[in-house]
C-alpha cells in the first residue's frame, strides 16, 4: 500500500490512501459499514460515496487496487473518519497508509481545556464549566462530545505517523463517556463550555466531579452525533434523567411552529429545570417514584397522522421495547429514533457510560 499526496482545499480537510484489495472485494466491505451505521450511499461516476455527519468517504478503483478519499468538513471530522476507517480496515487485514506527516500531533478532534467552575445545580445534577482556546467548534456540529479519562499518569493521546490516534496504555484502558453541550460562551480569547453530569453511585465521572477544581486539565473529543434532531411538523420526545441535557438542546432548537409533546423523567422534584420550547410542544415532567414507566409515557403520546418524528432515550431494554411499540403503532423506522443511554446489569443495578 502506498500513500497519495494530500489535496489542499479551502473548504475541506482531505486524506487519501490506496488499499491492496480489488474493488469488487472492497466495495462489499464499505457497503456493509454504511448499512451497519445507517449511512447514505450514492454511486456517482463508478465510485462509491458514503455520507457521514462529519464528511464523506469516496471509494473508487485505482489500478489493481482501491483508492479511498476522506473529505472531512473540518479537522475534527477528518480525524474521526480516519480513525474509524482504519479500525475497520485492520479487521479485514488491510493496513492503510494515509498521506501526510502526523507523528506526535494532537488528534484533530481533541481539545484541551481547564475546569472553570463546578456547581451542584440539583439533587441529581452537577454542572461543569470548562474553558479553553480550542472549544469554539463545539458550538456547531454534533450535540455531544466525549471526556477522556486515561490510565493513571498516562499522557493525552497523540497521532502516529499514519495520522491515527494512539491511546497510551491501549484504547480499552481509556474511559470516554459521552456528554451534551448545554451552552458555549466566549470570554476574551477563550470559550467556556457547560455540560451537566447526572450523578449516580459508582460513576467515574460522578467521583471526578467531587474532586474537580478550577485549573484542572481535561481533554474533550468531538463534537459528535446529530447537530439537530431530524425535524417534522409534529415532534414527540420521551427521555429519562440521562437524556435530560440532550432533550434540553433539542427542544430549544425546534422551530417555533413545531407541534408535539415531550415527557422527561427525573428522580427528584428539584431536578426539574427551566426548558425553553415552542408553545405548541407540551412539556410534561414525571418523577421516578410515581410508578409510571418510560414505555407508559411513550404509549400515552397522541401521535397524529402527519409528518412526525419521535425521539426516545433511556435504558437499553427500554429502548428496545420502545422500538417495537413505535413500529406496532405504525411508525416507520425513519420516523423515530430509540437511543440507548445506559444499561442495567444482571443485578438490576444502573450501569451508565460514565
N, C-alpha and C positions, 0 to 999 in steps of 0.2 A: 504494500500500500504506500502511496506517495501523497504528499501534501500538495494542494493547489494554492496559489497565491491569494491573499485576501483582496477582495474587491472593495474599494472605498466608495461610500455613498453618503451624502449629507443627511439622508433620512433613515437609513438602515444600518444595522450592525451585522456584518457578514462573516460567516465562517464556512469553509467547504473542505471536503475530503473525498477520497476515492477508495472504494471498497473492492477487494479482490473477490467479487461474487457476481455471477452473471445476473443480468437484470431480471430474467424470469425466475431466478431464485430469490432475489432481493425483494421484489415487489410484494409477494405474499406476506413477508415479514412486516413491511410497512403498513400494508392494508390491515393486518391483524392488530398492530399497535393502534391505528386510528379507530378501529372498531371497538377495541378494548377501552379506549379513553373517550369514546363518543365524539370524535373529531370529524369535521367536514373534510371531504376528499374530492378533489377535481383532477382531471387528467388532460391538461392543455398541452398541445404540441408534443405528443408522445412522451410526456413526463407525468409524474405523479406529484400532486401538490397537497400537502396536509396543512390545515389551518389551525393554529393554536391561538389562545388569547394573547400570547406574547410574541408571536411571529409566525412564519411559515417555514415549512421544510419542502424542498424541491428535490425529487429523486428522478434521475434520468440515466440512460445508457451512455457509457463513455468507453469506447474501445471494447475490450472483452470484460469490462467490469462495470461498476455502478458509481456514478457521482452523486454526492449528497451536498446540498447547499442549504444553509440556515440563513434566513433573513429575519433577524431579531428587530423588534421595534425600538429596543433600547439595549444598553449593555446588560441589564438585569435579565431581560428576556433571552438574549443570546446565551448567557451563562446557563440559565435554567434548561434551555433546549439542548445545548451541547452536553451537559451533564446527563440529562435524561436519555438522549440517544446513545451516548457512549455506554451507559449501563446496559441498555438493551442489546447493543451490538456485541458486547462481551458475552452475553448469554448465548449468542449464536456463533461464538468462536470467530468473531470479526473484531479486529483491533484497529480502529481508525486512527489516522494521524491528521489532526486538524492543523490548518495553516496558522502561522504566526509564532511569535515568541512570548511565552507566558510565565515561565518558571518563577515561582516565589511571589507572584502578584496576589492582591486581594481579589477574590471572585467578584465578578461584575454585579452579582445580585446580593452582595453582603455589605452592610453598613455598620460602622461602629458608632456608638452613642454612649452618653453617660446619664445616669439617673439624676433627674432634676427634682422629682417630688414623688412621695409615696403617701397616698391618702386613703384611709378606710372610709368608704362612702356609704356603706350599709352593712347589715349583718353578714351578708354573703359575698360582698364585692370589695376589692381594693383597686383603686385607680392609680396606675403608674404613669408618670410623665418622664420621657427620656428626651435628651437634647443632643443634636449633632449637626454638622455641616453638610451631611450627605443623606438627609432624610426627605428632601423635597419630593422625590419620586413617589413616596408612599401616599401622597395626596391624590394621585390618579392611578389608573390601572386597577389591580385587584383590591378587594376589601381587606384581604388578610396578609399576614406575614408570619414568619417563624422566629422565635427566640432560640438562641444557641446556648446549650449548657454542655460543656465537654468534660472529659475526664479531669480529675484534679491536677492542676498545674499545666494542662495542655495549652499550647498557643492556639490562636484563632486559625481556622482553615485558610490555606492558600491554594494557588493553582500549580499544577505540574507543568512540564514542558509542553504538554498537549492541550493546555488550557482547561483541564478538567479539575474540579475541586478535590483537594486532598484533605481528608479528615484525620488529624493526628490521633492515633490510637484505633483508627478504623471507624467507618461511618456508624456502625451499630453502637459504638460507645458514646455517641452524642445524642442528647435529648433535644428534640426540635419541635416543641409544641406550637400549635397554630393559635394566633390571636387576631382580633379585628381592630383596625384603626378606628378609634372613636373621633379623634379630631387632630388636625395639624395646624399649628400657628407659626408665624415667622417672628423671630426675636433677633434683630440685627442680622448678622451673617449666619445665624443658626436657625434651625427649625425645631420645634417641640412637638412630639408625638405622644398622644394619650391613648392608653388601652386599659381595659378593665379585666381583672383576674377574678374568676369565680373561685371562692375559697372552699376547700374540702380537705378532710383528713387524709394525710399521706401524699398529697400532691406536691411534687417537687417545686413547682412554681409558687404554690402556697407557702411553702417553707422559705423560699427565696424572698418573698415579699416581707417576711417577718424580720429579715436582717438587712435588706437592701437599704442603702443610704446614698445621699447626694454624692455624686462624683464616681460611684461605682461604674465600671465599664461593662457594656453589654453589646452583643452583636445581634443584628436583625437581618433576616434574609427575606427577599421578596421585592415587590408585592406579588401576590398570587391570588388565584380564584377569580371569579367573575367580577368585573368592575362594577356592574349593577345587575340586579335581578332582571331576567327576561320579562318584559312588560306585556300587559294585556289590559283590556278595559276593566276587567274585574280581577282583583288580586286577593288571594287567601294566604294567611300565614298562621302556622302553629309551631311554637318553639318552646323549649324549656330554658332553665336558667343558664345553661351553657351557650345557648344561641342568642341570648338577650342582646349582646353587643352587635351581632350581625343584623338582627332584626331592627335594631335602632337605626343603623345606617340605611338599611333597605327602605324602611318606612319614610325616613326623612328625604330620601332621594326620589320618591314616587312623584309623578306629575300630579298637579293639584286637582286634575279632573278625575283621578282614579277612584273607582268604587271598590269596596271589598270589606274584608273582616280579618282581624288579627287577634290571636289568643296567645298569651305569653304566661308560662308557669314560673313562679318564683317560690323560694322556701318561706320567706318572711314578708310581712306587710311593708316593712321599711325598705325592702329591695325594689319596690315599685318606683320607677324613675320617670321623670318628665320625658315624653317621647313624641316629638313633632311628627305629624302625619296628616295626610289630606282629610278634609272634613268628611268626605264620602267613605272613608275607611273606618269602620267601627273597631275600636281597640278595647279588648277585654283582658283583665288580669285574673289569673287563677292562682290561689295559694295551694301549696302541695298537700296540706292537711285537710282539704275539703273532700278528698276521696275521688274527685274527678280525675280521669286519666287523659293523656295526650290523645289517645285514639277516640275517647269520648268527645273531646273538643273538635277533632277532625271530622267526626261523623256529624256533629251538630252544625257544621258550616252549611249554609244555604248557598250552594254553588249554582249560579244561573247558566242558562244555555246561551252564553255569549262568548266572545273572545275572553278567555280566562286562563289563569295560571295559579297554581298552589305551591307554596314552599313550606316544607315540613323539616324540622331539625330536632334531633334528640338522640336517645339511646339506640343502639344497633337493632335490637329486636323490635323496638317501636317503629323505627324507620322501615324495617322490612314489612311490618304489618300495615303501615301507612301506605306503602306502595300498592298492596293488594286492595286496601279499602278504596283507594282512588281509582284503580283500574275497574273494580266492581261497580263504582259509581259512574262509569262511562267515560272517564278522562283518558286521553291518550298519553303515552309516555312523554310526548312533547309538551304536555300541559301541566306537568308538575315536576318537582324535584323533592326527593326524600333523602335528606343527608344524615349521615351518622356522625355525631359529635363526641360520643363516648360509648363505652361498653360496660356491661355488668358481668362480673366474673362468676364462677361456678358457685360461690358462696353468697351471691346476691349483693356483693359489695360494688361500689362505684369505682370504675377504672377509667379515668379521663386521659387524654393525650398528654396532660401536664403532670 
